């Protein structure tokens, strides 16, 4: 059987299988150099270089949303999405690496921290704070994992349609022969579990570097091919100017509304003459645009990012990641945003590429690629979506296992209660259980995938609301244990109140008084932190010296503070 | 110099709010990128340049920590951990 005899669905299956096998091979390869020590498994012996660190961090922070969501959002709301999410993230992510990542890396290296909770317990002299933070961090991470699991299963199903009609039946005529959702998401979970199990954080870093290259190249390849099919980028933008000019700016004037009404009337009167049904102009809100800066603050509190920060060989290895963040985010986002804008008005052979009244914005990029590019590029796009999904999932799985093993089991067990081998087993079982639960939840929620994507933004809001606590822990000597509890509890209560108000994500990000939810939660967390800290006794001199006095000498086992320094 | 760099980064965050481009499409950069989007792409490029200056001129002195035994300590240490 030659490649040309394969139908598009089978080509996609072939690309996916080759891709997944190459990830397994990389996992095997990393296993060969794994030294099977705690330091090597969790933080790659703190030995990652600049390029590998940059690629891993980009791969972890850029999810499927960077490819599918960016094009879908720009199709729905125009160019505003780039400024709201991409350029803000470029500035803020780099700031987080510089101001937070570097400091945490240094504390991690000095005091041996592997998780954020270890740092917070020490910094706030409170064992119980770990018990408060653990369910919050895990609870916020699980919906984020779910987004990845659902994206992978849905993407495999969509691109493999028609591959094996005799094997896979479907009630949906469009999905006959497709690898079913349950199987696609299961295979994704199993492959990720395999390579994180085989190579630890080093294995995931290698895989992430490969995956980041794939989706960097893919965005450009898709943009170039699609623009070419539309007569070049100039012609593609001209179509938007003619049919939906408001997607190229952020204001909506009365003249724009008038033009929209006229175009809509023309379409209704004679769809053959006015081929494109105009999309309703949506003005961008200036307050929302500004306050979106709070969302990327969430990266500072991602447990999986903390784990990657610790892998750097030296502080200097952060430099490329700090400078590269804005550029790589731009390279990934800009082509996808342009594709989304062109999709609003794209016409090929006298027919609209996106049908009128189309509503599923997550399918804008797949449809554009399917209709305007070759089946191979379509299959590669599926590979790119996996790359984006899996490069986040692996780090998330690993950090969930790390949180449970280090912050709960190893922390509360009596010394020498568990051997290293037993702890390893406990951690692996926890990861498998969490992945199984996520896969099962994904099966239940798959039909409501829109709502699950909305949950993703609520997760970011939750992580961002813990940022004041982290920032104060690093830079404010006066912050107290009571202030920390107040901040966490205020953030949790405000988050839950707003989340319930939005009918648990069904209404999306329902703001109040023109502000995004994250702004309100962030404000309540900050005010509680500052006020309660100022009226409660400051932390001990020992803790202040530990975190605010530079120590030029290497820490040794004699100078290490025992983990029981604070009362349990 | 440190203050200048931090000041410029703050200014960039302020200039990110390009409300004066809110209702503009023209000029189209390279004849196909609307000015509002081109401006924000420019913000990303300037951010990378400013962060390059920041890592050069504002690098914190206390982060280059020498190797320690803390991380490799046995599970009784602060960073008690296990691989999974």
Interface residues (C-beta under 8 A of the other chain):
Chain A: X36 X37 X38 X39 X40 X41 X42 X43 X46 X79 X80 X82 X83 X86 X87 X88 X90 X91 X94 X95 X98 X102 X103 X105 X106 X108 X109 X110 X111 X112 X113 X114 X115 X118 X122 X200 X233 X234 X236 X237 X241 X245 X248 X249 X250 X251 X253 X284 X286 X289 X290 X293 X314 X315 X316 X318 X319 X322 X323 X324 X325 X326 X327 X329 X330 X334 X337 X338 X398 X401 X402 X405 X406 X410 X411 X415 X416 X418 X420 X423 X424 X426 X427 X428 X430 X431 X550 X552 X553 X554 X555 X556 X557 X560 X561 X562 X563
Chain B: X9 X12 X13 X16 X17 X18 X19 X21 X22 X23 X24 X25 X28 X30 X31 X32 X33 X34 X36 X37 X40 X41 X43 X44 X45 X47 X48 X51 X52 X54 X55 X60 X61 X62 X63 X64 X65 X66 X67 X68 X69 X70 X71 X72 X73 X75 X76 X77 X78 X79 X80 X81 X82 X83 X84
